[in-house]
Protein backbone atom coordinates (compact mmCIF):
# COMPACT_ATOMS: atom_id res chain seq x y z
CA UNK A 1 0.00 0.00 0.00
CA UNK A 2 1.41 3.36 -1.06
CA UNK A 3 -0.15 5.94 1.26
CA UNK A 4 0.27 9.59 0.27
CA UNK A 5 -0.11 12.80 2.22
CA UNK A 6 -3.51 13.19 0.52
CA UNK A 7 -4.58 9.85 2.01
CA UNK A 8 -3.57 11.06 5.47
CA UNK A 9 -5.31 14.41 4.94
CA UNK A 10 -8.51 12.62 3.87
CA UNK A 11 -8.22 10.39 6.95
CA UNK A 12 -7.87 13.39 9.29
CA UNK A 13 -10.79 15.22 7.70
CA UNK A 14 -12.98 12.09 7.67
CA UNK A 15 -12.32 11.18 11.30
CA UNK A 16 -12.53 14.74 12.65
CA UNK A 17 -15.89 15.41 10.97
CA UNK A 18 -17.08 11.96 12.06
CA UNK A 19 -16.25 12.81 15.67
CA UNK A 20 -18.09 16.12 15.35
CA UNK A 21 -21.19 14.43 13.93
CA UNK A 22 -21.12 11.81 16.68
CA UNK A 23 -20.71 14.50 19.36
CA UNK A 24 -23.59 16.58 17.99
CA UNK A 25 -25.88 13.56 17.72
CA UNK A 26 -25.07 12.45 21.27
CA UNK A 27 -25.55 16.01 22.52
CA UNK A 28 -29.07 15.96 21.09
CA UNK A 29 -29.74 12.75 23.03
CA UNK A 30 -27.86 13.30 26.28
CA UNK A 31 -27.93 17.07 26.81
CA UNK A 32 -30.93 18.46 24.95
CA UNK A 33 -32.77 15.10 25.24
CA UNK A 34 -34.74 13.57 22.39
CA UNK A 35 -38.02 15.25 23.45
CA UNK A 36 -36.19 18.58 23.75
CA UNK A 37 -34.68 18.17 20.29
CA UNK A 38 -38.07 17.24 18.85
CA UNK A 39 -39.55 20.34 20.50
CA UNK A 40 -36.81 22.53 19.04
CA UNK A 41 -37.42 21.18 15.53
CA UNK A 42 -41.15 21.77 15.94
CA UNK A 43 -40.51 25.32 17.18
CA UNK A 44 -38.79 25.93 13.83
CA UNK A 45 -41.89 24.70 12.01
CA UNK A 46 -40.30 21.36 11.11
CA UNK A 47 -41.96 18.00 11.68
CA UNK A 48 -40.82 16.40 14.94
CA UNK A 49 -39.94 13.13 13.18
CA UNK A 50 -37.16 15.00 11.40
CA UNK A 51 -35.35 15.34 14.75
CA UNK A 52 -35.16 11.54 15.04
CA UNK A 53 -33.78 11.28 11.52
CA UNK A 54 -31.15 13.95 12.18
CA UNK A 55 -30.07 12.25 15.41
CA UNK A 56 -29.79 8.91 13.59
CA UNK A 57 -27.89 10.53 10.71
CA UNK A 58 -25.46 12.30 13.02
CA UNK A 59 -24.71 9.32 15.25
CA UNK A 60 -24.76 6.67 12.53
CA UNK A 61 -23.05 8.84 9.95
CA UNK A 62 -20.43 9.93 12.45
CA UNK A 63 -19.59 6.33 13.34
CA UNK A 64 -19.42 5.32 9.67
CA UNK A 65 -17.12 8.24 8.88
CA UNK A 66 -14.83 7.41 11.80
CA UNK A 67 -14.59 3.81 10.57
CA UNK A 68 -14.29 4.83 6.92
CA UNK A 69 -17.25 2.77 5.70
CA UNK A 70 -18.99 4.04 2.54
CA UNK A 71 -17.31 7.37 3.18
CA UNK A 72 -18.32 9.21 0.02
CA UNK A 73 -21.95 8.12 0.26
CA UNK A 74 -22.16 8.94 3.97
CA UNK A 75 -20.59 12.38 3.44
CA UNK A 76 -23.10 13.15 0.67
CA UNK A 77 -26.00 11.89 2.80
CA UNK A 78 -24.97 14.19 5.67
CA UNK A 79 -24.88 17.35 3.55
CA UNK A 80 -28.69 17.91 3.76
CA UNK A 81 -28.40 17.76 7.58
CA UNK A 82 -25.80 20.52 7.41
CA UNK A 83 -27.83 22.59 4.98
CA UNK A 84 -30.75 22.26 7.41
CA UNK A 85 -28.49 23.47 10.23
CA UNK A 86 -27.43 26.39 8.04
CA UNK A 87 -31.09 27.26 7.50
CA UNK A 88 -31.90 26.89 11.21
CA UNK A 89 -29.04 29.20 12.25
CA UNK A 90 -29.17 31.52 9.23
CA UNK A 91 -31.32 34.14 10.90
CA UNK A 92 -28.88 34.46 13.80
CA UNK A 93 -26.18 36.28 11.86
CA UNK A 94 -22.77 35.18 10.70
CA UNK A 95 -20.86 34.19 13.87
CA UNK A 96 -21.67 30.84 15.42
CA UNK A 97 -20.51 32.20 18.79
CA UNK A 98 -23.35 34.72 18.75
CA UNK A 99 -26.75 34.22 20.35
CA UNK A 100 -28.45 31.20 18.80
CA UNK A 101 -25.38 30.42 16.70
CA UNK A 102 -24.83 31.88 13.23
CA UNK A 103 -24.47 30.31 9.83
CA UNK A 104 -20.66 30.28 9.40
CA UNK A 105 -19.98 26.99 11.21
CA UNK A 106 -22.61 24.88 9.40
CA UNK A 107 -21.52 26.34 6.04
CA UNK A 108 -17.87 25.53 6.76
CA UNK A 109 -18.87 22.03 7.88
CA UNK A 110 -20.86 21.58 4.66
CA UNK A 111 -17.77 22.47 2.61
CA UNK A 112 -15.75 20.01 4.71
CA UNK A 113 -18.26 17.22 3.93
CA UNK A 114 -18.12 18.05 0.21
CA UNK A 115 -14.33 17.71 0.53
CA UNK A 116 -14.70 14.34 2.28
CA UNK A 117 -17.03 13.18 -0.51
CA UNK A 118 -14.50 14.26 -3.14
CA UNK A 119 -11.44 12.83 -1.36
CA UNK A 120 -12.92 9.54 -0.19
CA UNK A 121 -11.92 7.58 2.87
CA UNK A 122 -8.16 8.04 2.72
CA UNK A 123 -5.84 6.05 4.97
CA UNK A 124 -6.90 3.62 7.69
CA UNK A 125 -10.45 3.08 6.39
CA UNK A 126 -12.31 -0.11 7.18
CA UNK A 127 -12.58 -1.94 3.88
CA UNK A 128 -15.64 -4.16 3.74
CA UNK A 129 -15.68 -6.13 0.45
CA UNK A 130 -19.48 -6.46 0.32
CA UNK A 131 -19.90 -2.70 0.76
CA UNK A 132 -17.17 -1.94 -1.77
CA UNK A 133 -18.59 -4.35 -4.35
CA UNK A 134 -22.11 -2.97 -3.89
CA UNK A 135 -21.30 0.74 -3.77
CA UNK A 136 -18.21 0.79 -5.99
CA UNK A 137 -16.30 4.06 -5.80
CA UNK A 138 -18.75 5.45 -3.22
CA UNK A 139 -17.45 2.99 -0.60
N, C-alpha and C positions, 0 to 999 in steps of 0.2 A: 504494500500500500504506500503510495507516494502522497503524503499529506502536505498541502501547501499552506501558506499564511492565510489564503482565502478560506480554506477549510476550517482553520482555527477561528477566524473572524466570524464565519457563519455559525460555528458551534457556540461562541460566546454570545452572539446576538440571539440565537435560538433559545439557549438555556436561560439567559437573563430575562427575555420577554416571557418565557414559560413560567419562571418564578413569579414574575409580576402578575400574570394572569391567575396563577394559583393563589397568590396572596389576596388579590382582589375578590376572587370567588369565595375564599374562606372568610374574608372580612364580612361579606354579605351574609354569611351563615352564622358566624360566631360573634360578631360585634353588632351589626345592624339587625340581625336575626332574619330568618326567611319572611315571617309576617311583616317585619319592618321594611324589608326590601320590596315586598309586594305592595305595601302601602305607598312607598315612595314612587314606584312605577305608576301606580294608579293616580297619584297626585299630579303626575306629569300628563295624565290623560291617556296613558298606555294601558293595555290589558294586563291584569295581574299575572296571568300565565307567562307573560314575557319575562318576568323576573326569574321564574324557575328555569326557563331556557337559557337566560344569560348566566345564571349561577352554574348550570351544567356545562355550558360552553367554556366558561372561565376556568373551572376546576378541571374538567376533562381535557380541554384544549391545552391548558397549562401543563398538565402531566404528560400529554402526548408530545408537546414541544420539548420538554425537558428530556424525555427519552429519545426523541428524534424519530418518532413513528409518524409516517405520512405527513411529514413536515410541511411541504408546500400546500397540500390540501387543507391541513389544519390552519395554517397561517391565513389562507384565503377565506376560510370559513369564519375566522375570528374578526375579520375586517368589518363586517356589518355591526358587530358588537361595539367596536371602537367608533364607528360612524354614529351609532346611537348615543354613545357617551359624549361625542362631540356636539351632537344636537342638544342633549340634556344640559350640557354645561355652556353652550354657546351664548346664552343670554347673560352670563355672569362676567363677561369681559374676557380679556386675553389671558391674564395670569391665573394659573391654577392655584396659586397660593392665596388668591383673593377670596372673598366671601362666596361660598357656593362652588368654588373652583371654576376656572375659566376654560377656554377651549384649547389652549396651546399644548397641554400634556396629551390629551386624547388624539390631537392631530399628529403630534410627533410620534406617538405610539402606533398610529395607523401607518405612517411612513415606514416605521421600523418593521411592521408586519409585512408590508409590501416588499421590503428588502429581504426578509426571511423567505417569502414565497419565491422571490427571484433567485436567491442564493441556494436554497435547499438546505438540507440537514447539516452539511459540513462534517467535521470530524466527530468521532465518538457517538454516532447515531446507532440506535438499535435497529439492526437490519432484520426484518421479518420477511422471509421469502414469499409467503402467501400474500402479504400486503403489497410487496414490491411487484409481484407478478400481476396482481389485480389492478393496482393503481398506476403501474408503470413509472414514468418520470415524476409523478406527483408524490411518490412514497418518500 
